[in-house]
Amino acid sequence: MEKVVEVVAALIWDKDKFLICQRPANKKRGLLWEFVGGKVELGETKAQALIRECREELAITVEPREVFMEVMHEYPDITVHLTLFNCTILQGQPRLLEHHDMKWITSAEIHNYEFCPADVEILKKIIEAV
């Protein structure tokens, strides 16, 4: 069995909308939508990794709070253990530093976007929770 990669992501709400980001075209799963985040690096906690990723990708400082959901997903090239945290933005306005696009959407708009397969279970839970 291949190594499982620890990945973290942020569920950032602004009233009834949450932030989604579109992957760069040149990356694997290019142009699919996802939550901002990335791989946990050696020596980092999940919260530290998420703070770093949000700073690198969107130029914002976030405060990770409770875990919204955890998902294990096998892609053809990688197996990820994704931990999605509820987050608040402490500083900055999201800016596109790495992603192709970003949007604030309501749970009712989820079906208008094509998400990474690992996010499908999470999106179902968001729809149920709202």
C-alpha positions in Angstrom: 0.0 0.0 0.0 1.3 3.4 -0.9 1.9 6.2 1.6 -1.1 8.3 2.6 -0.5 12.0 2.2 -1.9 14.2 5.0 -3.7 17.2 3.5 -5.5 20.1 5.2 -8.1 22.5 3.9 -10.1 25.5 5.1 -13.8 25.9 5.1 -14.1 29.7 5.3 -17.6 31.1 5.7 -18.8 34.7 5.1 -22.4 34.8 6.3 -24.1 32.1 4.1 -21.3 31.7 1.5 -18.1 29.8 1.7 -14.9 30.1 -0.3 -13.9 27.7 -3.1 -10.8 27.9 -5.3 -10.2 26.5 -8.8 -7.0 24.5 -9.3 -4.4 25.8 -11.8 -4.8 24.3 -15.2 -1.3 22.9 -15.2 -1.7 20.9 -12.0 -3.2 17.4 -11.5 -7.0 17.7 -11.4 -6.5 21.0 -13.1 -9.5 23.5 -13.2 -11.5 21.4 -10.7 -12.8 23.3 -7.7 -11.5 22.7 -4.1 -11.1 24.2 -0.7 -7.9 26.2 -0.1 -5.2 24.1 1.5 -2.4 21.7 0.8 0.0 19.1 2.1 1.2 19.0 5.7 5.0 19.2 5.7 7.3 17.4 8.1 7.3 18.9 11.6 4.1 20.9 11.1 0.8 20.4 12.9 -2.2 20.4 10.7 -3.2 23.8 11.9 0.3 25.2 11.1 0.1 23.7 7.6 -3.3 25.3 7.0 -2.1 28.7 8.2 0.9 28.5 5.9 -1.0 27.2 2.9 -3.7 30.0 3.2 -0.9 32.6 3.4 0.9 31.1 0.3 -2.2 30.6 -1.8 -4.5 33.5 -0.9 -2.4 36.0 1.1 -4.7 35.7 4.1 -4.1 34.8 7.8 -6.6 32.3 9.0 -7.5 30.8 12.4 -8.2 27.1 12.1 -11.0 26.1 14.6 -12.7 22.8 15.0 -12.5 20.0 12.4 -15.6 20.0 10.1 -14.8 16.6 8.5 -12.1 14.1 7.6 -12.0 12.2 4.4 -9.8 9.4 3.0 -9.7 9.4 -0.8 -7.7 7.3 -3.3 -6.8 9.0 -6.6 -5.0 7.0 -9.3 -1.7 8.8 -8.4 -2.1 9.5 -4.6 -4.1 8.6 -1.5 -5.0 11.6 0.7 -6.3 11.9 4.2 -8.0 15.3 4.0 -8.8 17.2 7.2 -11.2 20.2 6.6 -11.2 22.8 9.4 -13.7 25.5 10.0 -11.7 28.7 9.7 -12.0 32.4 10.1 -10.0 35.1 8.3 -8.0 37.1 10.8 -6.2 39.3 8.3 -6.2 40.1 4.6 -8.6 39.8 1.7 -8.3 36.6 -0.4 -6.1 37.2 -3.5 -5.3 34.7 -6.3 -1.7 33.9 -5.9 -1.8 30.3 -7.1 -5.3 29.3 -8.1 -7.0 29.9 -11.5 -10.1 31.5 -9.9 -12.0 31.7 -6.6 -15.7 32.2 -5.7 -17.9 32.7 -2.6 -20.8 30.3 -3.1 -23.9 29.2 -1.1 -24.6 25.5 -0.5 -27.4 25.8 -3.1 -24.8 26.6 -5.8 -22.5 23.6 -5.1 -24.0 21.7 -8.1 -22.8 24.4 -10.5 -19.2 23.6 -10.0 -17.1 20.5 -10.7 -15.1 19.7 -7.5 -12.2 17.4 -6.8 -13.5 13.9 -6.0 -12.1 14.0 -2.4 -14.5 16.9 -1.7 -17.7 15.2 -2.7 -18.5 13.7 0.8 -17.7 17.1 2.4 -20.0 19.0 0.0 -22.9 16.6 0.9 -22.3 17.3 4.6 -22.3 21.1 3.9 -25.6 20.8 2.1 -27.1 18.8 5.0 -25.7 21.1 7.6 -27.2 24.3 6.1 
